[in-house]
């Protein structure tokens, strides 16, 4: 395995694990604050918007081969 492949896989796995951990943190924040259904939606929408943007950017790069 060459260094470029290792770096690519490491970055993908690292970013994916951080996104999963941030999702867990948002869930715990909503649960501990007794936010309700609308509160859960707003928390995940606002705090998860950056993660969603990164995922969309990655998918666009993959499908458009930029």
DABELJO-V484808 format. One line per field, one symbol per residue. ss: DSSP state (h for helix, s for strand, l for the rest). phi: phi as a letter, one per 40 degrees, with the letter a starting at -180 (. if undefined). burial: b if it has 24 or more other ideal C-beta (glycine too) atoms within 12 Angstrom, else e. Layout:
ss->???
phi->???
burial->???
//
This chain:
ss->llhhhhhhhhhhhhhhhhhhhhhhhhhhhhhhlllhhhhhhhhhhhhhhhhhhhhhhhhhhhhhll
phi->.ccccccccccccccccccccccccccccccccfcgcccdccccccccccccccccccccccccfc
burial->eeeeeeeeeeeeeeeeeeeeebeeebeeebeeeeeeeeeeeebbeebbeebeeeeeeeeeeeeeee
//
